[in-house]
Amino acid sequence: MGQRMLSELLQRNKEWSQRRQADEPGYFARLATRQRPEFFWIGCSDSRVPANVVAGLDPGEVFVHRNVANVVHSADMNLLSSLEFAVETLAVSEIIVCGHYGCGGVRAVTEDLPHGLSDHWLEPIRRLARSYALDLATLVDHESRLNRLAELNVVEGVRRVAETPIVQKAWTRGISLSVHGLIYGLKDGLLRDLGCTVSTPTLLTEAPR
């Protein structure tokens, strides 16, 4: 079964490559010679939220880092290395932290069940849930509370990215760089701006209402 599925995947790739080349001759040759994205995308690993697809961008137009529940850990060397490369080498001008409604990682922090290593990874979201417990309790149902927690996680991610020495140094050098927070709706395919953009060293201190 495994080999057959791999063969089918390779065949689909071949057919896609041929269609792409037929639609735009020389496409891959041009793409191979440069990478000049304007966006650095920090998103969730969820297979339903591929960055360039939901944003309507072509490969080469967005540099991507993804992890479970789009958590921004201040000591995550994988994310920080990607961020540094995006800012210092690729010279991106827009950084996007994008979460999504219906996020399994966000749901996991509200469940009284063991999730292995994920429990450690998701601890920042658990802290957010405790910090905003009173606000979340005012929402009418569990799904609404999960959706709001997903939004809060994005806003916190924007704040954490903006606070990194990488971004702070870029602003000090006068580089034009903005950090945005978006949330994606699985049910309608739409991205929503959470209104928490940071473009200067003046940092966001609390989540928008």
Phi and psi in degrees as GROMACS dihedral restraints (atoms count N, CA, C in turn):
[ dihedral_restraints ]
;  ai    aj    ak    al  type     phi  dphi    fc
    3     4     5     6     1   -61.1    20    10
    4     5     6     7     1   -46.3    20    10
    6     7     8     9     1   -65.0    20    10
    7     8     9    10     1   -37.9    20    10
    9    10    11    12     1   -64.3    20    10
   10    11    12    13     1   -42.4    20    10
   12    13    14    15     1   -64.5    20    10
   13    14    15    16     1   -39.5    20    10
   15    16    17    18     1   -64.3    20    10
   16    17    18    19     1   -40.8    20    10
   18    19    20    21     1   -62.6    20    10
   19    20    21    22     1   -40.9    20    10
   21    22    23    24     1   -64.7    20    10
   22    23    24    25     1   -39.8    20    10
   24    25    26    27     1   -62.7    20    10
   25    26    27    28     1   -45.5    20    10
   27    28    29    30     1   -63.1    20    10
   28    29    30    31     1   -36.3    20    10
   30    31    32    33     1   -67.5    20    10
   31    32    33    34     1   -41.3    20    10
   33    34    35    36     1   -63.1    20    10
   34    35    36    37     1   -38.6    20    10
   36    37    38    39     1   -62.3    20    10
   37    38    39    40     1   -43.0    20    10
   39    40    41    42     1   -62.3    20    10
   40    41    42    43     1   -43.1    20    10
   42    43    44    45     1   -66.3    20    10
   43    44    45    46     1   -40.3    20    10
   45    46    47    48     1   -63.5    20    10
   46    47    48    49     1   -43.7    20    10
   48    49    50    51     1   -60.8    20    10
   49    50    51    52     1   -42.8    20    10
   51    52    53    54     1   -65.6    20    10
   52    53    54    55     1   -41.5    20    10
   54    55    56    57     1   -64.4    20    10
   55    56    57    58     1   -42.7    20    10
   57    58    59    60     1   -64.1    20    10
   58    59    60    61     1   -41.4    20    10
   60    61    62    63     1   -68.1    20    10
   61    62    63    64     1   -36.0    20    10
   63    64    65    66     1   -68.9    20    10
   64    65    66    67     1   -38.7    20    10
   66    67    68    69     1   -69.9    20    10
   67    68    69    70     1   -35.1    20    10
   69    70    71    72     1  -143.7    20    10
   70    71    72    73     1    85.1    20    10
   72    73    74    75     1   -54.2    20    10
   73    74    75    76     1   136.6    20    10
   75    76    77    78     1    82.9    20    10
   76    77    78    79     1     5.6    20    10
   78    79    80    81     1   -58.5    20    10
   79    80    81    82     1   -50.8    20    10
   81    82    83    84     1   -69.9    20    10
   82    83    84    85     1   -34.2    20    10
   84    85    86    87     1   -62.8    20    10
   85    86    87    88     1   -40.0    20    10
   87    88    89    90     1   -70.1    20    10
   88    89    90    91     1   -41.8    20    10
   90    91    92    93     1   -64.7    20    10
   91    92    93    94     1   -34.4    20    10
   93    94    95    96     1   -69.5    20    10
   94    95    96    97     1   -20.5    20    10
   96    97    98    99     1   -92.0    20    10
   97    98    99   100     1    -9.2    20    10
   99   100   101   102     1  -155.8    20    10
  100   101   102   103     1   154.1    20    10
  102   103   104   105     1  -139.0    20    10
  103   104   105   106     1   103.9    20    10
  105   106   107   108     1  -129.9    20    10
  106   107   108   109     1    62.8    20    10
  108   109   110   111     1   -74.4    20    10
  109   110   111   112     1   149.2    20    10
  111   112   113   114     1   -93.6    20    10
  112   113   114   115     1   -17.2    20    10
  114   115   116   117     1  -117.3    20    10
  115   116   117   118     1   139.5    20    10
  117   118   119   120     1  -113.1    20    10
  118   119   120   121     1   121.6    20    10
  120   121   122   123     1  -110.2    20    10
  121   122   123   124     1   121.6    20    10
  123   124   125   126     1  -107.4    20    10
  124   125   126   127     1   108.8    20    10
  126   127   128   129     1  -133.2    20    10
  127   128   129   130     1  -178.8    20    10
  129   130   131   132     1   -83.6    20    10
  130   131   132   133     1   149.4    20    10
  132   133   134   135     1   -72.6    20    10
  133   134   135   136     1    -7.2    20    10
  135   136   137   138     1   -49.2    20    10
  136   137   138   139     1   127.9    20    10
  138   139   140   141     1   -65.5    20    10
  139   140   141   142     1   -13.7    20    10
  141   142   143   144     1   -88.2    20    10
  142   143   144   145     1    -0.1    20    10
  144   145   146   147     1  -128.7    20    10
  145   146   147   148     1    61.9    20    10
  147   148   149   150     1   -72.8    20    10
  148   149   150   151     1   127.4    20    10
  150   151   152   153     1   -56.9    20    10
  151   152   153   154     1   -55.8    20    10
  153   154   155   156     1   -68.0    20    10
  154   155   156   157     1   -28.5    20    10
  156   157   158   159     1   -70.6    20    10
  157   158   159   160     1   -51.8    20    10
  159   160   161   162     1   -70.4    20    10
  160   161   162   163     1   -25.3    20    10
  162   163   164   165     1   -90.1    20    10
  163   164   165   166     1    -1.8    20    10
  165   166   167   168     1    66.8    20    10
  166   167   168   169     1    32.4    20    10
  168   169   170   171     1  -110.6    20    10
  169   170   171   172     1   154.4    20    10
  171   172   173   174     1   -86.5    20    10
  172   173   174   175     1   158.1    20    10
  174   175   176   177     1   -54.8    20    10
  175   176   177   178     1   139.8    20    10
  177   178   179   180     1    96.9    20    10
  178   179   180   181     1   -13.5    20    10
  180   181   182   183     1  -100.7    20    10
  181   182   183   184     1    -9.7    20    10
  183   184   185   186     1  -144.7    20    10
  184   185   186   187     1   129.9    20    10
  186   187   188   189     1   -97.0    20    10
  187   188   189   190     1   131.7    20    10
  189   190   191   192     1  -124.8    20    10
  190   191   192   193     1   136.2    20    10
  192   193   194   195     1  -126.1    20    10
  193   194   195   196     1   131.2    20    10
  195   196   197   198     1  -132.8    20    10
  196   197   198   199     1   145.0    20    10
  198   199   200   201     1  -151.7    20    10
  199   200   201   202     1   175.2    20    10
  201   202   203   204     1   -63.9    20    10
  202   203   204   205     1   118.1    20    10
  204   205   206   207     1    67.6    20    10
  205   206   207   208     1    22.9    20    10
  207   208   209   210     1    43.4    20    10
  208   209   210   211     1    47.3    20    10
  210   211   212   213     1   -83.1    20    10
  211   212   213   214     1   134.9    20    10
  213   214   215   216     1  -102.5    20    10
  214   215   216   217     1   102.6    20    10
  216   217   218   219     1   -92.9    20    10
  217   218   219   220     1   131.8    20    10
  219   220   221   222     1   -64.7    20    10
  220   221   222   223     1   -20.0    20    10
  222   223   224   225     1  -111.9    20    10
  223   224   225   226     1    15.7    20    10
  225   226   227   228     1   -78.5    20    10
  226   227   228   229     1   100.1    20    10
  228   229   230   231     1   -66.1    20    10
  229   230   231   232     1   -28.6    20    10
  231   232   233   234     1   -62.9    20    10
  232   233   234   235     1   -52.0    20    10
  234   235   236   237     1   -64.5    20    10
  235   236   237   238     1   -45.0    20    10
  237   238   239   240     1   -63.8    20    10
  238   239   240   241     1   -37.6    20    10
  240   241   242   243     1   -64.5    20    10
  241   242   243   244     1   -41.6    20    10
  243   244   245   246     1   -65.1    20    10
  244   245   246   247     1   -42.1    20    10
  246   247   248   249     1   -62.3    20    10
  247   248   249   250     1   -45.7    20    10
  249   250   251   252     1   -61.8    20    10
  250   251   252   253     1   -43.6    20    10
  252   253   254   255     1   -62.9    20    10
  253   254   255   256     1   -41.9    20    10
  255   256   257   258     1   -63.2    20    10
  256   257   258   259     1   -42.2    20    10
  258   259   260   261     1   -80.5    20    10
  259   260   261   262     1   -47.3    20    10
  261   262   263   264     1   -81.7    20    10
  262   263   264   265     1   -38.3    20    10
  264   265   266   267     1   -99.9    20    10
  265   266   267   268     1   -47.2    20    10
  267   268   269   270     1   -84.5    20    10
  268   269   270   271     1   -17.0    20    10
  270   271   272   273     1    56.0    20    10
  271   272   273   274     1    46.5    20    10
  273   274   275   276     1   -65.3    20    10
  274   275   276   277     1   153.3    20    10
  276   277   278   279     1  -109.5    20    10
  277   278   279   280     1   -14.3    20    10
  279   280   281   282     1  -131.1    20    10
  280   281   282   283     1   127.0    20    10
  282   283   284   285     1  -111.4    20    10
  283   284   285   286     1   130.9    20    10
  285   286   287   288     1  -120.7    20    10
  286   287   288   289     1   125.3    20    10
  288   289   290   291     1  -100.4    20    10
  289   290   291   292     1   118.1    20    10
  291   292   293   294     1  -124.4    20    10
  292   293   294   295     1   119.9    20    10
  294   295   296   297     1  -104.0    20    10
  295   296   297   298     1  -171.9    20    10
  297   298   299   300     1  -151.8    20    10
  298   299   300   301     1   150.0    20    10
  300   301   302   303     1   -69.3    20    10
  301   302   303   304     1   149.6    20    10
  303   304   305   306     1    76.2    20    10
  304   305   306   307     1    25.5    20    10
  306   307   308   309     1   -75.5    20    10
  307   308   309   310     1   124.9    20    10
  309   310   311   312     1   -65.2    20    10
  310   311   312   313     1   -33.4    20    10
  312   313   314   315     1   -66.3    20    10
  313   314   315   316     1   -41.5    20    10
  315   316   317   318     1   -64.6    20    10
  316   317   318   319     1   -41.5    20    10
  318   319   320   321     1   -63.2    20    10
  319   320   321   322     1   -37.0    20    10
  321   322   323   324     1   -61.0    20    10
  322   323   324   325     1   -34.3    20    10
  324   325   326   327     1   -71.5    20    10
  325   326   327   328     1   -15.2    20    10
  327   328   329   330     1   -96.4    20    10
  328   329   330   331     1    -2.1    20    10
  330   331   332   333     1   -98.6    20    10
  331   332   333   334     1   139.6    20    10
  333   334   335   336     1   -88.6    20    10
  334   335   336   337     1    58.1    20    10
  336   337   338   339     1  -136.5    20    10
  337   338   339   340     1   149.0    20    10
  339   340   341   342     1   -76.7    20    10
  340   341   342   343     1   138.2    20    10
  342   343   344   345     1  -126.2    20    10
  343   344   345   346     1    20.2    20    10
  345   346   347   348     1    66.1    20    10
  346   347   348   349     1  -139.2    20    10
  348   349   350   351     1   -59.7    20    10
  349   350   351   352     1   -28.1    20    10
  351   352   353   354     1   -58.0    20    10
  352   353   354   355     1   -31.9    20    10
  354   355   356   357     1   -61.3    20    10
  355   356   357   358     1   -36.6    20    10
  357   358   359   360     1   -73.2    20    10
  358   359   360   361     1   -43.3    20    10
  360   361   362   363     1   -62.3    20    10
  361   362   363   364     1   -37.5    20    10
  363   364   365   366     1   -88.5    20    10
  364   365   366   367     1     4.2    20    10
  366   367   368   369     1   -54.2    20    10
  367   368   369   370     1   -38.4    20    10
  369   370   371   372     1   -59.0    20    10
  370   371   372   373     1   -34.2    20    10
  372   373   374   375     1   -73.0    20    10
  373   374   375   376     1   -35.4    20    10
  375   376   377   378     1   -63.3    20    10
  376   377   378   379     1   -39.2    20    10
  378   379   380   381     1   -65.1    20    10
  379   380   381   382     1   -39.4    20    10
  381   382   383   384     1   -61.5    20    10
  382   383   384   385     1   -42.0    20    10
  384   385   386   387     1   -61.1    20    10
  385   386   387   388     1   -37.4    20    10
  387   388   389   390     1   -71.8    20    10
  388   389   390   391     1   -41.4    20    10
  390   391   392   393     1   -64.8    20    10
  391   392   393   394     1   -35.6    20    10
  393   394   395   396     1  -107.2    20    10
  394   395   396   397     1    23.9    20    10
  396   397   398   399     1   -57.1    20    10
  397   398   399   400     1   -42.6    20    10
  399   400   401   402     1   -66.5    20    10
  400   401   402   403     1   -43.1    20    10
  402   403   404   405     1   -64.8    20    10
  403   404   405   406     1   -43.5    20    10
  405   406   407   408     1   -64.5    20    10
  406   407   408   409     1   -33.7    20    10
  408   409   410   411     1   -66.5    20    10
  409   410   411   412     1   -20.9    20    10
  411   412   413   414     1   -78.3    20    10
  412   413   414   415     1   -13.0    20    10
  414   415   416   417     1   -78.5    20    10
  415   416   417   418     1   152.5    20    10
  417   418   419   420     1   -73.5    20    10
  418   419   420   421     1   -30.3    20    10
  420   421   422   423     1  -147.2    20    10
  421   422   423   424     1   171.8    20    10
  423   424   425   426     1   -63.5    20    10
  424   425   426   427     1   -41.2    20    10
  426   427   428   429     1   -62.1    20    10
  427   428   429   430     1   -40.9    20    10
  429   430   431   432     1   -63.0    20    10
  430   431   432   433     1   -38.9    20    10
  432   433   434   435     1   -67.5    20    10
  433   434   435   436     1   -40.0    20    10
  435   436   437   438     1   -64.1    20    10
  436   437   438   439     1   -41.7    20    10
  438   439   440   441     1   -62.6    20    10
  439   440   441   442     1   -42.3    20    10
  441   442   443   444     1   -66.9    20    10
  442   443   444   445     1   -37.9    20    10
  444   445   446   447     1   -65.4    20    10
  445   446   447   448     1   -36.8    20    10
  447   448   449   450     1   -62.2    20    10
  448   449   450   451     1   -39.0    20    10
  450   451   452   453     1   -66.0    20    10
  451   452   453   454     1   -44.9    20    10
  453   454   455   456     1   -60.8    20    10
  454   455   456   457     1   -36.8    20    10
  456   457   458   459     1   -63.3    20    10
  457   458   459   460     1   -38.9    20    10
  459   460   461   462     1   -65.8    20    10
  460   461   462   463     1   -47.1    20    10
  462   463   464   465     1   -59.4    20    10
  463   464   465   466     1   -43.0    20    10
  465   466   467   468     1   -63.5    20    10
  466   467   468   469     1   -38.2    20    10
  468   469   470   471     1   -62.7    20    10
  469   470   471   472     1   -41.3    20    10
  471   472   473   474     1   -60.1    20    10
  472   473   474   475     1   -45.5    20    10
  474   475   476   477     1   -61.0    20    10
  475   476   477   478     1   -44.5    20    10
  477   478   479   480     1   -66.5    20    10
  478   479   480   481     1   -40.3    20    10
  480   481   482   483     1   -63.6    20    10
  481   482   483   484     1   -44.6    20    10
  483   484   485   486     1   -62.9    20    10
  484   485   486   487     1   -26.4    20    10
  486   487   488   489     1   -85.4    20    10
  487   488   489   490     1    -9.9    20    10
  489   490   491   492     1   -65.7    20    10
  490   491   492   493     1   145.3    20    10
  492   493   494   495     1   -56.3    20    10
  493   494   495   496     1   -30.3    20    10
  495   496   497   498     1   -60.0    20    10
  496   497   498   499     1   -50.2    20    10
  498   499   500   501     1   -73.6    20    10
  499   500   501   502     1   -40.4    20    10
  501   502   503   504     1   -60.1    20    10
  502   503   504   505     1   -42.9    20    10
  504   505   506   507     1   -66.1    20    10
  505   506   507   508     1   -37.4    20    10
  507   508   509   510     1   -61.5    20    10
  508   509   510   511     1   -44.2    20    10
  510   511   512   513     1   -64.6    20    10
  511   512   513   514     1   -39.0    20    10
  513   514   515   516     1   -61.0    20    10
  514   515   516   517     1   -33.8    20    10
  516   517   518   519     1   -81.5    20    10
  517   518   519   520     1     1.0    20    10
  519   520   521   522     1    84.2    20    10
  520   521   522   523     1    14.9    20    10
  522   523   524   525     1   -75.3    20    10
  523   524   525   526     1   134.4    20    10
  525   526   527   528     1   -79.1    20    10
  526   527   528   529     1   113.6    20    10
  528   529   530   531     1  -149.8    20    10
  529   530   531   532     1   129.5    20    10
  531   532   533   534     1  -123.0    20    10
  532   533   534   535     1   144.4    20    10
  534   535   536   537     1  -115.1    20    10
  535   536   537   538     1   122.0    20    10
  537   538   539   540     1  -115.7    20    10
  538   539   540   541     1   155.4    20    10
  540   541   542   543     1  -118.9    20    10
  541   542   543   544     1   121.2    20    10
  543   544   545   546     1  -123.3    20    10
  544   545   546   547     1   155.9    20    10
  546   547   548   549     1  -130.8    20    10
  547   548   549   550     1   137.4    20    10
  549   550   551   552     1  -107.5    20    10
  550   551   552   553     1   135.5    20    10
  552   553   554   555     1   -96.4    20    10
  553   554   555   556     1   114.3    20    10
  555   556   557   558     1   -63.4    20    10
  556   557   558   559     1   -29.2    20    10
  558   559   560   561     1   -80.6    20    10
  559   560   561   562     1   -20.5    20    10
  561   562   563   564     1  -129.8    20    10
  562   563   564   565     1    -4.4    20    10
  564   565   566   567     1    72.4    20    10
  565   566   567   568     1    18.2    20    10
  567   568   569   570     1  -106.3    20    10
  568   569   570   571     1   142.2    20    10
  570   571   572   573     1   -92.3    20    10
  571   572   573   574     1   139.6    20    10
  573   574   575   576     1  -123.7    20    10
  574   575   576   577     1   135.8    20    10
  576   577   578   579     1   -81.5    20    10
  577   578   579   580     1   124.6    20    10
  579   580   581   582     1   -86.8    20    10
  580   581   582   583     1     3.1    20    10
  582   583   584   585     1    66.6    20    10
  583   584   585   586     1    34.2    20    10
  585   586   587   588     1  -122.3    20    10
  586   587   588   589     1    26.5    20    10
  588   589   590   591     1   -60.2    20    10
  589   590   591   592     1   137.4    20    10
  591   592   593   594     1  -122.5    20    10
  592   593   594   595     1   125.9    20    10
  594   595   596   597     1  -125.4    20    10
  595   596   597   598     1     0.1    20    10
  597   598   599   600     1  -140.4    20    10
  598   599   600   601     1   170.5    20    10
  600   601   602   603     1   -64.9    20    10
  601   602   603   604     1    -7.8    20    10
  603   604   605   606     1   -74.0    20    10
  604   605   606   607     1   110.3    20    10
  606   607   608   609     1   -90.7    20    10
  607   608   609   610     1   155.7    20    10
  609   610   611   612     1   -69.3    20    10
  610   611   612   613     1   131.1    20    10
  612   613   614   615     1  -106.4    20    10
  613   614   615   616     1   -21.0    20    10
  615   616   617   618     1  -151.2    20    10
  616   617   618   619     1   162.5    20    10
  618   619   620   621     1   -74.9    20    10
  619   620   621   622     1   146.4    20    10
  621   622   623   624     1   -69.3    20    10
  622   623   624   625     1   150.0    20    10
